[in-house]
Amino acid sequence: MTLTIHPETEAKLVEKARRDGTNVNDLADALLSAALDGEDEERADTISGIQRGLESAASGRVRSAEEVFADFLTLLNSQGR
């Protein structure tokens, strides 16, 4: 398989491989594998979170949209955003 990447990305990859003392191909394989595995894990976490939310709603543990948005704004403000 041959992948085409932007020159800037290639330069970053080559530099990281040099710093890490590893082969560029091995590094590219490891990074792609980690990204794809992380995507699967993120998807599973998202589905699990949705299921927990549906279970909470079904059992009557709900919050108003106003309360949720107020908490969200408080969180954003506490992070300096």
All heavy atoms as a GROMACS GRO file, in nm:
protein
  610
    1MET      N    1   0.084  -0.116   0.000
    1MET     CA    2   0.000   0.000   0.000
    1MET      C    3   0.090   0.124   0.000
    1MET      O    4   0.191   0.129   0.068
    1MET     CB    5  -0.090   0.001   0.124
    1MET     CG    6  -0.163   0.132   0.142
    1MET     SD    7  -0.258   0.146   0.295
    1MET     CE    8  -0.395   0.043   0.253
    2THR      N    9   0.048   0.222  -0.074
    2THR     CA   10   0.119   0.349  -0.077
    2THR      C   11   0.023   0.458  -0.035
    2THR      O   12  -0.090   0.466  -0.086
    2THR     CB   13   0.170   0.379  -0.219
    2THR    OG1   14   0.259   0.275  -0.259
    2THR    CG2   15   0.242   0.512  -0.224
    3LEU      N   16   0.065   0.541   0.058
    3LEU     CA   17  -0.015   0.653   0.103
    3LEU      C   18   0.053   0.782   0.060
    3LEU      O   19   0.175   0.794   0.066
    3LEU     CB   20  -0.028   0.653   0.256
    3LEU     CG   21  -0.096   0.532   0.318
    3LEU    CD1   22  -0.090   0.541   0.470
    3LEU    CD2   23  -0.241   0.522   0.272
    4THR      N   24  -0.027   0.877   0.019
    4THR     CA   25   0.026   1.008  -0.016
    4THR      C   26  -0.009   1.104   0.095
    4THR      O   27  -0.126   1.115   0.133
    4THR     CB   28  -0.036   1.057  -0.149
    4THR    OG1   29  -0.008   0.959  -0.250
    4THR    CG2   30   0.021   1.191  -0.190
    5ILE      N   31   0.092   1.172   0.148
    5ILE     CA   32   0.068   1.268   0.256
    5ILE      C   33   0.126   1.403   0.215
    5ILE      O   34   0.213   1.411   0.128
    5ILE     CB   35   0.127   1.220   0.391
    5ILE    CG1   36   0.277   1.195   0.380
    5ILE    CG2   37   0.056   1.095   0.439
    5ILE    CD1   38   0.343   1.160   0.512
    6HIS      N   39   0.077   1.506   0.278
    6HIS     CA   40   0.127   1.641   0.251
    6HIS      C   41   0.274   1.651   0.292
    6HIS      O   42   0.317   1.588   0.389
    6HIS     CB   43   0.045   1.745   0.326
    6HIS     CG   44  -0.097   1.753   0.280
    6HIS    ND1   45  -0.134   1.819   0.165
    6HIS    CD2   46  -0.210   1.703   0.332
    6HIS    CE1   47  -0.264   1.810   0.149
    6HIS    NE2   48  -0.314   1.739   0.250
    7PRO      N   49   0.350   1.732   0.221
    7PRO     CA   50   0.492   1.748   0.255
    7PRO      C   51   0.516   1.792   0.399
    7PRO      O   52   0.611   1.746   0.463
    7PRO     CB   53   0.541   1.855   0.155
    7PRO     CG   54   0.446   1.846   0.040
    7PRO     CD   55   0.314   1.806   0.100
    8GLU      N   56   0.428   1.878   0.451
    8GLU     CA   57   0.445   1.924   0.589
    8GLU      C   58   0.427   1.808   0.687
    8GLU      O   59   0.500   1.797   0.786
    8GLU     CB   60   0.344   2.035   0.623
    8GLU     CG   61   0.358   2.160   0.539
    8GLU     CD   62   0.286   2.152   0.404
    8GLU    OE1   63   0.207   2.057   0.381
    8GLU    OE2   64   0.312   2.239   0.319
    9THR      N   65   0.330   1.723   0.659
    9THR     CA   66   0.306   1.606   0.744
    9THR      C   67   0.423   1.510   0.735
    9THR      O   68   0.467   1.455   0.837
    9THR     CB   69   0.174   1.537   0.704
    9THR    OG1   70   0.068   1.631   0.708
    9THR    CG2   71   0.144   1.419   0.794
   10GLU      N   72   0.474   1.492   0.616
   10GLU     CA   73   0.589   1.403   0.598
   10GLU      C   74   0.710   1.455   0.677
   10GLU      O   75   0.780   1.377   0.743
   10GLU     CB   76   0.624   1.390   0.451
   10GLU     CG   77   0.741   1.297   0.426
   10GLU     CD   78   0.777   1.283   0.279
   10GLU    OE1   79   0.713   1.348   0.194
   10GLU    OE2   80   0.871   1.206   0.252
   11ALA      N   81   0.731   1.584   0.672
   11ALA     CA   82   0.844   1.643   0.745
   11ALA      C   83   0.829   1.622   0.896
   11ALA      O   84   0.926   1.588   0.965
   11ALA     CB   85   0.855   1.792   0.713
   12LYS      N   86   0.708   1.638   0.946
   12LYS     CA   87   0.683   1.615   1.089
   12LYS      C   88   0.708   1.468   1.125
   12LYS      O   89   0.765   1.438   1.229
   12LYS     CB   90   0.539   1.654   1.126
   12LYS     CG   91   0.513   1.802   1.124
   12LYS     CD   92   0.366   1.828   1.155
   12LYS     CE   93   0.329   1.972   1.142
   12LYS     NZ   94   0.185   1.995   1.169
   13LEU      N   95   0.662   1.379   1.039
   13LEU     CA   96   0.678   1.236   1.063
   13LEU      C   97   0.826   1.197   1.063
   13LEU      O   98   0.872   1.126   1.153
   13LEU     CB   99   0.602   1.157   0.955
   13LEU     CG  100   0.598   1.007   0.969
   13LEU    CD1  101   0.522   0.966   1.095
   13LEU    CD2  102   0.532   0.945   0.846
   14VAL      N  103   0.899   1.247   0.966
   14VAL     CA  104   1.042   1.218   0.957
   14VAL      C  105   1.113   1.273   1.081
   14VAL      O  106   1.198   1.205   1.141
   14VAL     CB  107   1.101   1.276   0.827
   14VAL    CG1  108   1.253   1.272   0.829
   14VAL    CG2  109   1.046   1.200   0.707
   15GLU      N  110   1.079   1.394   1.122
   15GLU     CA  111   1.144   1.455   1.239
   15GLU      C  112   1.112   1.376   1.366
   15GLU      O  113   1.199   1.352   1.448
   15GLU     CB  114   1.101   1.601   1.253
   15GLU     CG  115   1.155   1.671   1.376
   15GLU     CD  116   1.306   1.670   1.388
   15GLU    OE1  117   1.377   1.657   1.286
   15GLU    OE2  118   1.356   1.681   1.502
   16LYS      N  119   0.986   1.336   1.382
   16LYS     CA  120   0.949   1.259   1.502
   16LYS      C  121   1.022   1.125   1.503
   16LYS      O  122   1.071   1.081   1.607
   16LYS     CB  123   0.798   1.238   1.510
   16LYS     CG  124   0.758   1.155   1.631
   16LYS     CD  125   0.614   1.171   1.666
   16LYS     CE  126   0.572   1.084   1.783
   16LYS     NZ  127   0.655   1.091   1.900
   17ALA      N  128   1.029   1.059   1.389
   17ALA     CA  129   1.099   0.931   1.381
   17ALA      C  130   1.246   0.949   1.417
   17ALA      O  131   1.304   0.868   1.489
   17ALA     CB  132   1.085   0.872   1.241
   18ARG      N  133   1.307   1.059   1.368
   18ARG     CA  134   1.447   1.087   1.400
   18ARG      C  135   1.465   1.108   1.550
   18ARG      O  136   1.553   1.048   1.612
   18ARG     CB  137   1.494   1.211   1.325
   18ARG     CG  138   1.644   1.239   1.343
   18ARG     CD  139   1.684   1.378   1.299
   18ARG     NE  140   1.619   1.483   1.377
   18ARG     CZ  141   1.650   1.517   1.502
   18ARG    NH1  142   1.746   1.453   1.567
   18ARG    NH2  143   1.586   1.614   1.564
   19ARG      N  144   1.375   1.189   1.612
   19ARG     CA  145   1.384   1.215   1.756
   19ARG      C  146   1.365   1.088   1.837
   19ARG      O  147   1.430   1.067   1.939
   19ARG     CB  148   1.278   1.318   1.799
   19ARG     CG  149   1.311   1.461   1.768
   19ARG     CD  150   1.218   1.558   1.840
   19ARG     NE  151   1.079   1.516   1.850
   19ARG     CZ  152   0.982   1.551   1.764
   19ARG    NH1  153   1.009   1.631   1.663
   19ARG    NH2  154   0.860   1.509   1.781
   20ASP      N  155   1.270   1.004   1.792
   20ASP     CA  156   1.240   0.881   1.865
   20ASP      C  157   1.338   0.768   1.834
   20ASP      O  158   1.333   0.663   1.898
   20ASP     CB  159   1.097   0.834   1.833
   20ASP     CG  160   0.991   0.929   1.884
   20ASP    OD1  161   1.025   1.027   1.955
   20ASP    OD2  162   0.872   0.907   1.852
   21GLY      N  163   1.420   0.787   1.732
   21GLY     CA  164   1.515   0.683   1.694
   21GLY      C  165   1.446   0.561   1.634
   21GLY      O  166   1.486   0.448   1.660
   22THR      N  167   1.344   0.585   1.555
   22THR     CA  168   1.269   0.474   1.497
   22THR      C  169   1.257   0.491   1.346
   22THR      O  170   1.285   0.596   1.291
   22THR     CB  171   1.129   0.464   1.562
   22THR    OG1  172   1.066   0.344   1.518
   22THR    CG2  173   1.040   0.582   1.526
   23ASN      N  174   1.215   0.386   1.280
   23ASN     CA  175   1.194   0.384   1.137
   23ASN      C  176   1.066   0.461   1.104
   23ASN      O  177   0.964   0.446   1.172
   23ASN     CB  178   1.184   0.238   1.093
   23ASN     CG  179   1.152   0.223   0.947
   23ASN    OD1  180   1.039   0.244   0.905
   23ASN    ND2  181   1.252   0.183   0.871
   24VAL      N  182   1.068   0.542   0.998
   24VAL     CA  183   0.952   0.622   0.959
   24VAL      C  184   0.830   0.534   0.931
   24VAL      O  185   0.719   0.566   0.973
   24VAL     CB  186   0.985   0.711   0.837
   24VAL    CG1  187   0.861   0.780   0.784
   24VAL    CG2  188   1.092   0.811   0.871
   25ASN      N  189   0.850   0.423   0.863
   25ASN     CA  190   0.738   0.334   0.830
   25ASN      C  191   0.676   0.274   0.956
   25ASN      O  192   0.554   0.265   0.967
   25ASN     CB  193   0.782   0.223   0.735
   25ASN     CG  194   0.813   0.277   0.597
   25ASN    OD1  195   0.750   0.370   0.549
   25ASN    ND2  196   0.914   0.219   0.534
   26ASP      N  197   0.762   0.233   1.050
   26ASP     CA  198   0.711   0.177   1.175
   26ASP      C  199   0.633   0.282   1.254
   26ASP      O  200   0.528   0.252   1.312
   26ASP     CB  201   0.825   0.122   1.261
   26ASP     CG  202   0.890  -0.001   1.199
   26ASP    OD1  203   0.828  -0.064   1.111
   26ASP    OD2  204   1.004  -0.032   1.239
   27LEU      N  205   0.686   0.404   1.257
   27LEU     CA  206   0.618   0.511   1.327
   27LEU      C  207   0.484   0.543   1.263
   27LEU      O  208   0.382   0.556   1.332
   27LEU     CB  209   0.705   0.638   1.331
   27LEU     CG  210   0.642   0.760   1.396
   27LEU    CD1  211   0.606   0.733   1.541
   27LEU    CD2  212   0.734   0.880   1.383
   28ALA      N  213   0.481   0.553   1.131
   28ALA     CA  214   0.355   0.580   1.061
   28ALA      C  215   0.252   0.471   1.089
   28ALA      O  216   0.135   0.499   1.114
   28ALA     CB  217   0.380   0.593   0.911
   29ASP      N  218   0.296   0.347   1.087
   29ASP     CA  219   0.206   0.235   1.115
   29ASP      C  220   0.152   0.244   1.258
   29ASP      O  221   0.031   0.226   1.280
   29ASP     CB  222   0.280   0.103   1.094
   29ASP     CG  223   0.189  -0.016   1.117
   29ASP    OD1  224   0.089  -0.031   1.044
   29ASP    OD2  225   0.218  -0.094   1.211
   30ALA      N  226   0.239   0.273   1.353
   30ALA     CA  227   0.196   0.283   1.493
   30ALA      C  228   0.097   0.398   1.514
   30ALA      O  229  -0.003   0.383   1.584
   30ALA     CB  230   0.318   0.300   1.584
   31LEU      N  231   0.126   0.512   1.451
   31LEU     CA  232   0.036   0.627   1.466
   31LEU      C  233  -0.100   0.602   1.403
   31LEU      O  234  -0.204   0.634   1.462
   31LEU     CB  235   0.101   0.752   1.405
   31LEU     CG  236   0.223   0.806   1.479
   31LEU    CD1  237   0.292   0.914   1.397
   31LEU    CD2  238   0.184   0.858   1.616
   32LEU      N  239  -0.101   0.544   1.284
   32LEU     CA  240  -0.228   0.514   1.219
   32LEU      C  241  -0.308   0.410   1.298
   32LEU      O  242  -0.429   0.423   1.316
   32LEU     CB  243  -0.204   0.464   1.076
   32LEU     CG  244  -0.164   0.570   0.975
   32LEU    CD1  245  -0.117   0.505   0.846
   32LEU    CD2  246  -0.279   0.665   0.949
   33SER      N  247  -0.240   0.309   1.346
   33SER     CA  248  -0.305   0.206   1.425
   33SER      C  249  -0.366   0.264   1.552
   33SER      O  250  -0.482   0.234   1.587
   33SER     CB  251  -0.205   0.096   1.460
   33SER     OG  252  -0.267  -0.005   1.537
   34ALA      N  253  -0.291   0.349   1.621
   34ALA     CA  254  -0.341   0.412   1.744
   34ALA      C  255  -0.462   0.500   1.715
   34ALA      O  256  -0.560   0.500   1.790
   34ALA     CB  257  -0.230   0.493   1.811
   35ALA      N  258  -0.457   0.574   1.605
   35ALA     CA  259  -0.568   0.661   1.569
   35ALA      C  260  -0.693   0.579   1.539
   35ALA      O  261  -0.804   0.613   1.584
   35ALA     CB  262  -0.532   0.748   1.449
   36LEU      N  263  -0.678   0.470   1.466
   36LEU     CA  264  -0.793   0.387   1.431
   36LEU      C  265  -0.848   0.314   1.552
   36LEU      O  266  -0.970   0.302   1.569
   36LEU     CB  267  -0.755   0.290   1.319
   36LEU     CG  268  -0.721   0.357   1.186
   36LEU    CD1  269  -0.664   0.254   1.089
   36LEU    CD2  270  -0.841   0.428   1.127
   37ASP      N  271  -0.759   0.264   1.639
   37ASP     CA  272  -0.804   0.197   1.761
   37ASP      C  273  -0.875   0.296   1.852
   37ASP      O  274  -0.976   0.264   1.914
   37ASP     CB  275  -0.687   0.133   1.835
   37ASP     CG  276  -0.630   0.012   1.762
   37ASP    OD1  277  -0.697  -0.038   1.669
   37ASP    OD2  278  -0.519  -0.030   1.797
   38GLY      N  279  -0.821   0.417   1.861
   38GLY     CA  280  -0.882   0.520   1.944
   38GLY      C  281  -1.020   0.557   1.895
   38GLY      O  282  -1.110   0.585   1.974
   39GLU      N  283  -1.037   0.556   1.763
   39GLU     CA  284  -1.168   0.586   1.705
   39GLU      C  285  -1.270   0.482   1.746
   39GLU      O  286  -1.383   0.515   1.782
   39GLU     CB  287  -1.154   0.591   1.552
   39GLU     CG  288  -1.279   0.633   1.480
   39GLU     CD  289  -1.255   0.641   1.330
   39GLU    OE1  290  -1.206   0.745   1.284
   39GLU    OE2  291  -1.285   0.540   1.262
   40ASP      N  292  -1.232   0.355   1.744
   40ASP     CA  293  -1.322   0.247   1.786
   40ASP      C  294  -1.358   0.261   1.934
   40ASP      O  295  -1.474   0.243   1.972
   40ASP     CB  296  -1.258   0.110   1.762
   40ASP     CG  297  -1.246   0.076   1.614
   40ASP    OD1  298  -1.313   0.140   1.531
   40ASP    OD2  299  -1.167  -0.015   1.582
   41GLU      N  300  -1.259   0.294   2.016
   41GLU     CA  301  -1.282   0.310   2.158
   41GLU      C  302  -1.373   0.430   2.185
   41GLU      O  303  -1.464   0.422   2.268
   41GLU     CB  304  -1.149   0.328   2.231
   41GLU     CG  305  -1.162   0.331   2.382
   41GLU     CD  306  -1.026   0.339   2.449
   41GLU    OE1  307  -0.935   0.268   2.407
   41GLU    OE2  308  -1.015   0.418   2.545
   42GLU      N  309  -1.349   0.538   2.114
   42GLU     CA  310  -1.432   0.658   2.131
   42GLU      C  311  -1.576   0.629   2.092
   42GLU      O  312  -1.670   0.671   2.160
   42GLU     CB  313  -1.377   0.772   2.045
   42GLU     CG  314  -1.449   0.902   2.065
   42GLU     CD  315  -1.386   1.015   1.984
   42GLU    OE1  316  -1.263   1.022   1.977
   42GLU    OE2  317  -1.464   1.095   1.930
   43ARG      N  318  -1.594   0.554   1.986
   43ARG     CA  319  -1.729   0.518   1.941
   43ARG      C  320  -1.800   0.434   2.048
   43ARG      O  321  -1.915   0.456   2.080
   43ARG     CB  322  -1.721   0.442   1.809
   43ARG     CG  323  -1.854   0.401   1.754
   43ARG     CD  324  -1.834   0.316   1.626
   43ARG     NE  325  -1.958   0.293   1.562
   43ARG     CZ  326  -1.999   0.355   1.454
   43ARG    NH1  327  -1.922   0.443   1.396
   43ARG    NH2  328  -2.116   0.328   1.401
   44ALA      N  329  -1.728   0.337   2.105
   44ALA     CA  330  -1.786   0.252   2.209
   44ALA      C  331  -1.822   0.335   2.332
   44ALA      O  332  -1.928   0.315   2.392
   44ALA     CB  333  -1.689   0.140   2.246
   45ASP      N  334  -1.734   0.430   2.370
   45ASP     CA  335  -1.763   0.517   2.484
   45ASP      C  336  -1.886   0.604   2.457
   45ASP      O  337  -1.967   0.626   2.547
   45ASP     CB  338  -1.643   0.607   2.516
   45ASP     CG  339  -1.526   0.531   2.576
   45ASP    OD1  340  -1.545   0.415   2.620
   45ASP    OD2  341  -1.415   0.588   2.580
   46THR      N  342  -1.898   0.653   2.335
   46THR     CA  343  -2.013   0.736   2.299
   46THR      C  344  -2.142   0.656   2.308
   46THR      O  345  -2.241   0.702   2.366
   46THR     CB  346  -1.996   0.793   2.157
   46THR    OG1  347  -1.878   0.873   2.153
   46THR    CG2  348  -2.115   0.875   2.115
   47ILE      N  349  -2.142   0.536   2.254
   47ILE     CA  350  -2.260   0.452   2.258
   47ILE      C  351  -2.296   0.418   2.402
   47ILE      O  352  -2.414   0.423   2.441
   47ILE     CB  353  -2.240   0.324   2.173
   47ILE    CG1  354  -2.236   0.363   2.025
   47ILE    CG2  355  -2.350   0.221   2.200
   47ILE    CD1  356  -2.192   0.250   1.932
   48SER      N  357  -2.197   0.388   2.484
   48SER     CA  358  -2.221   0.358   2.624
   48SER      C  359  -2.282   0.478   2.696
   48SER      O  360  -2.375   0.463   2.776
   48SER     CB  361  -2.090   0.317   2.691
   48SER     OG  362  -2.108   0.296   2.829
   49GLY      N  363  -2.231   0.596   2.669
   49GLY     CA  364  -2.285   0.717   2.730
   49GLY      C  365  -2.428   0.743   2.690
   49GLY      O  366  -2.512   0.783   2.773
   50ILE      N  367  -2.460   0.720   2.565
   50ILE     CA  368  -2.598   0.736   2.517
   50ILE      C  369  -2.689   0.636   2.587
   50ILE      O  370  -2.799   0.670   2.632
   50ILE     CB  371  -2.605   0.722   2.364
   50ILE    CG1  372  -2.536   0.841   2.298
   50ILE    CG2  373  -2.750   0.708   2.317
   50ILE    CD1  374  -2.513   0.825   2.149
   51GLN      N  375  -2.643   0.513   2.598
   51GLN     CA  376  -2.723   0.410   2.665
   51GLN      C  377  -2.749   0.447   2.811
   51GLN      O  378  -2.861   0.431   2.861
   51GLN     CB  379  -2.655   0.274   2.656
   51GLN     CG  380  -2.659   0.216   2.517
   51GLN     CD  381  -2.575   0.090   2.501
   51GLN    OE1  382  -2.477   0.071   2.572
   51GLN    NE2  383  -2.614   0.007   2.405
   52ARG      N  384  -2.646   0.498   2.882
   52ARG     CA  385  -2.665   0.540   3.021
   52ARG      C  386  -2.766   0.654   3.029
   52ARG      O  387  -2.850   0.657   3.119
   52ARG     CB  388  -2.532   0.583   3.083
   52ARG     CG  389  -2.439   0.467   3.116
   52ARG     CD  390  -2.319   0.510   3.201
   52ARG     NE  391  -2.250   0.627   3.152
   52ARG     CZ  392  -2.151   0.625   3.062
   52ARG    NH1  393  -2.110   0.510   3.013
   52ARG    NH2  394  -2.092   0.736   3.024
   53GLY      N  395  -2.758   0.748   2.935
   53GLY     CA  396  -2.852   0.859   2.933
   53GLY      C  397  -2.994   0.813   2.909
   53GLY      O  398  -3.088   0.861   2.976
   54LEU      N  399  -3.012   0.720   2.819
   54LEU     CA  400  -3.147   0.667   2.792
   54LEU      C  401  -3.202   0.592   2.913
   54LEU      O  402  -3.321   0.605   2.946
   54LEU     CB  403  -3.144   0.576   2.669
   54LEU     CG  404  -3.118   0.645   2.535
   54LEU    CD1  405  -3.098   0.542   2.425
   54LEU    CD2  406  -3.231   0.741   2.502
   55GLU      N  407  -3.116   0.517   2.980
   55GLU     CA  408  -3.157   0.446   3.101
   55GLU      C  409  -3.196   0.544   3.212
   55GLU      O  410  -3.295   0.525   3.282
   55GLU     CB  411  -3.047   0.351   3.149
   55GLU     CG  412  -3.026   0.233   3.056
   55GLU     CD  413  -2.896   0.157   3.084
   55GLU    OE1  414  -2.823   0.195   3.178
   55GLU    OE2  415  -2.868   0.062   3.009
   56SER      N  416  -3.119   0.651   3.226
   56SER     CA  417  -3.150   0.753   3.326
   56SER      C  418  -3.284   0.818   3.296
   56SER      O  419  -3.367   0.839   3.386
   56SER     CB  420  -3.041   0.860   3.330
   56SER     OG  421  -2.922   0.809   3.383
   57ALA      N  422  -3.307   0.852   3.170
   57ALA     CA  423  -3.433   0.915   3.132
   57ALA      C  424  -3.550   0.821   3.156
   57ALA      O  425  -3.655   0.862   3.206
   57ALA     CB  426  -3.428   0.958   2.985
   58ALA      N  427  -3.531   0.694   3.122
   58ALA     CA  428  -3.639   0.596   3.140
   58ALA      C  429  -3.674   0.578   3.287
   58ALA      O  430  -3.790   0.550   3.321
   58ALA     CB  431  -3.599   0.462   3.078
   59SER      N  432  -3.576   0.597   3.375
   59SER     CA  433  -3.602   0.579   3.518
   59SER      C  434  -3.639   0.711   3.586
   59SER      O  435  -3.652   0.716   3.708
   59SER     CB  436  -3.481   0.515   3.587
   59SER     OG  437  -3.372   0.604   3.584
   60GLY      N  438  -3.653   0.818   3.507
   60GLY     CA  439  -3.699   0.944   3.563
   60GLY      C  440  -3.589   1.037   3.612
   60GLY      O  441  -3.617   1.143   3.667
   61ARG      N  442  -3.465   0.998   3.594
   61ARG     CA  443  -3.354   1.086   3.635
   61ARG      C  444  -3.321   1.179   3.519
   61ARG      O  445  -3.237   1.149   3.434
   61ARG     CB  446  -3.231   1.002   3.673
   61ARG     CG  447  -3.252   0.917   3.797
   61ARG     CD  448  -3.123   0.846   3.842
   61ARG     NE  449  -3.052   0.777   3.737
   61ARG     CZ  450  -3.067   0.649   3.705
   61ARG    NH1  451  -3.154   0.575   3.771
   61ARG    NH2  452  -2.996   0.593   3.609
   62VAL      N  453  -3.390   1.292   3.516
   62VAL     CA  454  -3.372   1.387   3.407
   62VAL      C  455  -3.344   1.526   3.462
   62VAL      O  456  -3.372   1.554   3.579
   62VAL     CB  457  -3.497   1.392   3.315
   62VAL    CG1  458  -3.517   1.259   3.246
   62VAL    CG2  459  -3.620   1.429   3.393
   63ARG      N  460  -3.287   1.613   3.378
   63ARG     CA  461  -3.261   1.752   3.414
   63ARG      C  462  -3.316   1.840   3.304
   63ARG      O  463  -3.315   1.802   3.186
   63ARG     CB  464  -3.110   1.776   3.428
   63ARG     CG  465  -3.048   1.691   3.538
   63ARG     CD  466  -2.898   1.696   3.538
   63ARG     NE  467  -2.851   1.834   3.556
   63ARG     CZ  468  -2.730   1.876   3.523
   63ARG    NH1  469  -2.645   1.794   3.468
   63ARG    NH2  470  -2.695   2.000   3.543
   64SER      N  471  -3.357   1.959   3.340
   64SER     CA  472  -3.409   2.051   3.238
   64SER      C  473  -3.294   2.100   3.150
   64SER      O  474  -3.178   2.102   3.192
   64SER     CB  475  -3.477   2.170   3.305
   64SER     OG  476  -3.380   2.253   3.367
   65ALA      N  477  -3.329   2.141   3.030
   65ALA     CA  478  -3.229   2.195   2.938
   65ALA      C  479  -3.165   2.320   2.999
   65ALA      O  480  -3.045   2.341   2.986
   65ALA     CB  481  -3.292   2.227   2.804
   66GLU      N  482  -3.244   2.401   3.068
   66GLU     CA  483  -3.190   2.522   3.130
   66GLU      C  484  -3.081   2.488   3.230
   66GLU      O  485  -2.976   2.552   3.236
   66GLU     CB  486  -3.302   2.601   3.199
   66GLU     CG  487  -3.399   2.662   3.101
   66GLU     CD  488  -3.523   2.718   3.169
   66GLU    OE1  489  -3.545   2.686   3.287
   66GLU    OE2  490  -3.595   2.793   3.103
   67GLU      N  491  -3.103   2.385   3.311
   67GLU     CA  492  -3.005   2.343   3.411
   67GLU      C  493  -2.878   2.290   3.344
   67GLU      O  494  -2.767   2.323   3.385
   67GLU     CB  495  -3.066   2.237   3.502
   67GLU     CG  496  -2.976   2.195   3.616
   67GLU     CD  497  -3.040   2.089   3.705
   67GLU    OE1  498  -3.152   2.043   3.676
   67GLU    OE2  499  -2.974   2.049   3.802
   68VAL      N  500  -2.895   2.212   3.239
   68VAL     CA  501  -2.780   2.156   3.168
   68VAL      C  502  -2.697   2.267   3.105
   68VAL      O  503  -2.575   2.270   3.118
   68VAL     CB  504  -2.827   2.054   3.061
   68VAL    CG1  505  -2.710   2.011   2.972
   68VAL    CG2  506  -2.891   1.933   3.127
   69PHE      N  507  -2.765   2.362   3.038
   69PHE     CA  508  -2.691   2.471   2.974
   69PHE      C  509  -2.623   2.560   3.076
   69PHE      O  510  -2.512   2.608   3.053
   69PHE     CB  511  -2.783   2.552   2.883
   69PHE     CG  512  -2.818   2.480   2.755
   69PHE    CD1  513  -2.950   2.459   2.721
   69PHE    CD2  514  -2.719   2.431   2.670
   69PHE    CE1  515  -2.984   2.392   2.605
   69PHE    CE2  516  -2.752   2.364   2.554
   69PHE     CZ  517  -2.884   2.344   2.520
   70ALA      N  518  -2.686   2.583   3.190
   70ALA     CA  519  -2.624   2.663   3.295
   70ALA      C  520  -2.496   2.595   3.346
   70ALA      O  521  -2.393   2.661   3.363
   70ALA     CB  522  -2.722   2.686   3.410
   71ASP      N  523  -2.502   2.464   3.366
   71ASP     CA  524  -2.383   2.390   3.409
   71ASP      C  525  -2.274   2.394   3.303
   71ASP      O  526  -2.156   2.407   3.334
   71ASP     CB  527  -2.418   2.244   3.442
   71ASP     CG  528  -2.498   2.230   3.570
   71ASP    OD1  529  -2.509   2.328   3.645
   71ASP    OD2  530  -2.548   2.118   3.594
   72PHE      N  531  -2.316   2.382   3.177
   72PHE     CA  532  -2.221   2.386   3.066
   72PHE      C  533  -2.150   2.521   3.060
   72PHE      O  534  -2.028   2.527   3.046
   72PHE     CB  535  -2.294   2.356   2.935
   72PHE     CG  536  -2.205   2.356   2.815
   72PHE    CD1  537  -2.109   2.257   2.797
   72PHE    CD2  538  -2.217   2.455   2.718
   72PHE    CE1  539  -2.027   2.257   2.685
   72PHE    CE2  540  -2.135   2.455   2.606
   72PHE     CZ  541  -2.040   2.356   2.590
   73LEU      N  542  -2.226   2.630   3.073
   73LEU     CA  543  -2.166   2.763   3.071
   73LEU      C  544  -2.072   2.784   3.189
   73LEU      O  545  -1.966   2.845   3.176
   73LEU     CB  546  -2.275   2.869   3.069
   73LEU     CG  547  -2.352   2.880   2.936
   73LEU    CD1  548  -2.469   2.978   2.951
   73LEU    CD2  549  -2.261   2.921   2.823
   74THR      N  550  -2.110   2.733   3.305
   74THR     CA  551  -2.024   2.742   3.423
   74THR      C  552  -1.893   2.670   3.398
   74THR      O  553  -1.784   2.721   3.430
   74THR     CB  554  -2.095   2.683   3.546
   74THR    OG1  555  -2.214   2.758   3.571
   74THR    CG2  556  -2.005   2.688   3.668
   75LEU      N  557  -1.900   2.552   3.338
   75LEU     CA  558  -1.780   2.475   3.307
   75LEU      C  559  -1.692   2.550   3.208
   75LEU      O  560  -1.570   2.560   3.226
   75LEU     CB  561  -1.818   2.338   3.251
   75LEU     CG  562  -1.704   2.248   3.204
   75LEU    CD1  563  -1.615   2.210   3.323
   75LEU    CD2  564  -1.759   2.124   3.137
   76LEU      N  565  -1.751   2.603   3.103
   76LEU     CA  566  -1.673   2.678   3.002
   76LEU      C  567  -1.606   2.800   3.066
   76LEU      O  568  -1.488   2.827   3.042
   76LEU     CB  569  -1.762   2.723   2.889
   76LEU     CG  570  -1.802   2.618   2.786
   76LEU    CD1  571  -1.895   2.677   2.682
   76LEU    CD2  572  -1.680   2.558   2.720
   77ASN      N  573  -1.680   2.872   3.148
   77ASN     CA  574  -1.625   2.992   3.213
   77ASN      C  575  -1.512   2.956   3.309
   77ASN      O  576  -1.415   3.031   3.322
   77ASN     CB  577  -1.734   3.068   3.286
   77ASN     CG  578  -1.830   3.135   3.190
   77ASN    OD1  579  -1.794   3.169   3.077
   77ASN    ND2  580  -1.954   3.153   3.231
   78SER      N  581  -1.521   2.842   3.374
   78SER     CA  582  -1.416   2.802   3.468
   78SER      C  583  -1.287   2.763   3.396
   78SER      O  584  -1.180   2.762   3.453
   78SER     CB  585  -1.462   2.686   3.556
   78SER     OG  586  -1.471   2.564   3.481
   79GLN      N  587  -1.300   2.731   3.266
   79GLN     CA  588  -1.183   2.694   3.186
   79GLN      C  589  -1.130   2.812   3.107
   79GLN      O  590  -1.043   2.796   3.022
   79GLN     CB  591  -1.220   2.578   3.092
   79GLN     CG  592  -1.254   2.451   3.163
   79GLN     CD  593  -1.295   2.341   3.069
   79GLN    OE1  594  -1.311   2.362   2.948
   79GLN    NE2  595  -1.313   2.222   3.122
   80GLY      N  596  -1.186   2.930   3.134
   80GLY     CA  597  -1.136   3.050   3.067
   80GLY      C  598  -1.177   3.064   2.924
   80GLY      O  599  -1.110   3.128   2.844
   81ARG      N  600  -1.286   3.004   2.885
   81ARG     CA  601  -1.332   3.014   2.745
   81ARG      C  602  -1.445   3.110   2.732
   81ARG      O  603  -1.516   3.148   2.809
   81ARG     CB  604  -1.378   2.877   2.695
   81ARG     CG  605  -1.260   2.782   2.687
   81ARG     CD  606  -1.302   2.652   2.630
   81ARG     NE  607  -1.187   2.563   2.626
   81ARG     CZ  608  -1.195   2.437   2.603
   81ARG    NH1  609  -1.308   2.380   2.580
   81ARG    NH2  610  -1.087   2.363   2.599
   0.00000   0.00000   0.00000
